[in-house]
Amino acid sequence: MSEKTTAENLIENLVDTFVDKKKSVSFFEDDKSDSVSSQINRLFGRQKPVHHVLGGGKSADVLLWRNKKISASVLACATIAWVLFEWLNYNFLTILCFGLVLVMLAQFLWSNASSMFNSSPSNVPRLVLPEELFLNIATVVGGKVNMGLRFLQDAACGGNLKQFLIVVGCLFAGAVIGSWCNFISVIYIGFVAAHTLPVLYEKYEDEVDNFVYKVFGQMQNQYRNLDASVLSKIPKGKGKKHE
């Protein structure tokens, strides 16, 4: 009797062990499939955090409001500049001259007040901008401009009619938007969008990714229909890609 009971217990233990192993394997497989699906469903196949995509430096901290005081100050300065140039119709040269007058007046009062109340005049602080700042700005702006010109030339001379039509359509949309508002307003709208959209996306990235992928799916179906009916019947020109 004891031998039979021992055999039955041994069989039950083996069955329980096999079931537990199966459950643990399925659990890890589910986790793996969830992680893979989450990587696939990220916007533009993104696998890195938003902070790393934006550069991971101080500029990314400002755009994602890591330091709310600095981000709010930058956005407030941009808003003040937009109000001065757009609503109050100030000219850049006027603002520059007024600013220089205020700085010179402050230094004049500082130097004269220190000589009146103190026996030895104090040194007035001097504002000096580093030369590396202008070199870095010129390098970054020049690189972006050359990249854009290279892309436009490749689209014009590459022989890809679809890409050429898309680029022309985007430029036409930019021209229409530019007719609605001036260049300063467009820059300000882009600046505000850069300080609001990334932080909102980081907070609601799952909902945004699911919504965008649904929209992309519908747009892809419409593009396939357009490609099958119209674009595929257009003959492609032969051209060499300019380096």
C-alpha positions in Angstrom: 0.0 0.0 0.0 2.8 2.4 0.8 4.6 1.6 -2.4 1.4 2.4 -4.4 0.9 5.6 -2.5 4.5 6.6 -3.1 4.2 5.9 -6.9 1.0 7.9 -7.1 2.7 10.8 -5.3 5.7 10.6 -7.6 3.5 10.8 -10.7 1.5 13.7 -9.3 4.7 15.6 -8.5 6.0 15.0 -12.0 2.7 16.2 -13.5 2.7 19.3 -11.3 6.2 20.1 -12.2 5.5 19.8 -15.9 2.4 22.0 -15.7 4.4 24.7 -13.7 7.2 24.6 -16.3 4.6 25.0 -19.1 3.0 27.9 -17.4 6.3 29.6 -16.8 7.3 29.2 -20.4 4.0 30.6 -21.7 4.4 33.5 -19.3 7.8 34.5 -20.7 6.6 33.9 -24.2 3.7 36.3 -23.6 6.1 38.9 -22.2 8.3 38.5 -25.2 5.5 38.8 -27.7 4.2 41.9 -25.8 7.6 43.5 -25.9 8.0 42.7 -29.6 4.6 44.1 -30.4 5.3 47.2 -28.3 8.5 47.8 -30.3 6.7 47.3 -33.6 3.8 49.6 -32.7 6.1 52.5 -31.7 5.9 55.5 -34.0 8.3 55.2 -37.0 9.7 52.0 -35.4 11.2 53.9 -32.5 12.9 51.8 -29.9 14.6 54.5 -27.9 13.0 56.9 -25.4 11.8 60.3 -26.6 14.6 62.1 -24.6 17.2 60.1 -26.5 15.6 60.7 -29.9 15.7 64.5 -29.2 19.4 64.4 -28.6 19.6 63.6 -24.9 21.2 66.9 -23.9 20.2 70.1 -22.4 18.0 71.0 -25.4 16.0 67.8 -24.9 15.6 68.6 -21.2 14.2 72.0 -22.2 11.8 70.5 -24.8 10.6 67.9 -22.4 10.2 70.3 -19.5 12.7 68.5 -17.2 13.3 71.9 -15.6 10.1 73.7 -15.7 11.6 77.1 -14.8 14.0 77.1 -17.7 11.4 75.7 -20.2 8.8 78.3 -19.1 11.4 81.1 -19.3 12.4 80.1 -22.9 8.8 79.9 -24.0 8.0 83.2 -22.3 10.9 85.0 -24.1 9.7 83.6 -27.4 6.2 84.8 -26.7 7.4 88.3 -25.8 9.4 88.5 -29.0 6.5 87.4 -31.1 4.2 89.9 -29.4 6.7 92.7 -30.0 7.3 91.9 -33.6 3.8 90.7 -34.6 1.2 92.6 -32.5 3.1 95.8 -31.7 4.8 95.9 -35.1 8.2 96.7 -33.7 11.2 96.5 -36.1 14.2 94.4 -35.2 16.5 97.4 -35.6 14.2 99.4 -33.2 14.3 96.7 -30.5 18.1 96.4 -30.9 18.7 100.1 -30.5 16.4 100.3 -27.5 18.1 97.4 -25.9 21.6 98.9 -26.5 20.4 102.2 -25.0 19.1 100.5 -21.9 22.4 98.6 -21.4 24.5 101.7 -21.9 22.3 103.7 -19.5 22.6 101.0 -16.9 26.4 100.9 -17.2 26.5 104.7 -17.2 24.5 104.9 -13.9 26.6 102.0 -12.4 29.9 103.7 -13.1 28.9 107.2 -12.0 27.1 106.0 -8.8 30.0 103.8 -7.8 32.4 106.8 -8.2 30.2 109.1 -6.2 29.5 106.8 -3.2 32.8 104.9 -3.1 36.3 106.2 -3.0 37.5 103.7 -5.5 35.3 103.1 -8.6 34.1 99.6 -9.1 34.6 97.7 -12.3 31.5 97.7 -14.5 30.6 94.1 -15.7 31.2 93.7 -19.4 29.1 91.6 -21.7 31.2 89.4 -24.0 29.8 86.7 -26.2 32.1 83.8 -27.0 33.3 83.3 -30.5 32.6 79.6 -30.4 28.9 80.3 -30.1 28.8 82.0 -33.5 31.0 79.3 -35.0 28.7 76.5 -33.7 25.6 78.3 -34.9 27.0 78.9 -38.4 28.2 75.2 -38.6 24.8 73.8 -37.6 22.8 76.2 -39.8 25.1 75.6 -42.8 24.9 71.8 -42.4 21.1 71.9 -42.3 20.9 74.2 -45.3 23.2 72.0 -47.4 21.3 68.9 -46.3 18.0 70.4 -47.5 19.5 71.6 -50.8 21.0 68.1 -51.4 17.6 66.5 -50.8 15.8 68.9 -53.1 18.4 68.3 -55.9 18.1 64.5 -55.4 14.3 64.7 -55.7 14.5 66.9 -58.8 17.3 64.9 -60.6 16.8 61.4 -59.2 14.2 60.3 -61.8 11.7 59.2 -59.1 8.4 60.9 -60.1 6.5 60.0 -57.0 9.1 61.5 -54.7 9.3 64.6 -56.9 5.5 65.1 -56.7 5.5 64.6 -53.0 8.2 67.2 -52.5 6.5 69.7 -54.8 3.2 69.2 -52.9 4.9 69.8 -49.6 6.5 73.0 -51.0 3.2 74.1 -52.3 1.6 73.5 -48.9 4.3 75.6 -47.3 3.7 78.4 -49.8 0.0 78.3 -48.9 0.7 78.4 -45.2 3.1 81.3 -45.7 0.4 83.2 -47.4 -1.8 82.9 -44.4 0.7 84.2 -41.9 4.2 85.8 -42.0 7.5 84.2 -41.4 7.7 85.2 -37.7 4.4 83.6 -36.9 5.4 80.4 -38.6 8.6 80.3 -36.6 6.7 81.0 -33.4 4.1 78.3 -34.1 7.0 75.8 -34.7 8.7 76.9 -31.5 5.5 76.4 -29.5 4.9 73.1 -31.1 8.4 71.9 -30.3 7.8 72.8 -26.6 4.4 71.2 -26.3 4.1 68.2 -28.7 7.2 66.2 -27.4 6.2 66.4 -23.8 2.5 65.5 -24.6 3.7 62.6 -26.7 6.0 61.3 -24.0 3.0 61.4 -21.6 0.5 59.7 -23.9 2.8 57.8 -26.3 0.8 54.6 -26.2 -2.5 56.2 -27.2 -0.8 58.4 -29.8 1.1 55.5 -31.4 -2.1 53.4 -31.7 -4.0 56.3 -33.2 -1.3 57.2 -35.7 -0.8 53.7 -36.9 -4.6 53.4 -37.6 -4.4 56.6 -39.6 -1.3 55.4 -41.4 -3.1 52.2 -42.3 -6.0 54.0 -43.8 -3.6 56.4 -45.7 -1.6 53.4 -47.0 -4.8 51.8 -48.3 -5.7 55.0 -50.1 -2.2 55.3 -51.5 -2.3 51.7 -52.8 -5.5 52.5 -54.6 -4.1 55.7 -56.1 -0.9 53.9 -57.1 -2.8 51.0 -58.8 -5.1 53.3 -60.7 -3.0 56.3 -61.6 0.7 56.4 -60.4 1.7 52.9 -61.7 0.6 53.9 -65.2 2.9 56.9 -65.4 6.2 56.0 -67.1 9.3 56.5 -65.0 12.2 58.6 -66.4 15.7 57.4 -66.3 18.2 59.7 -64.5 21.4 59.5 -62.5 21.5 60.5 -58.9 23.7 63.5 -58.3 26.2 63.1 -55.5 
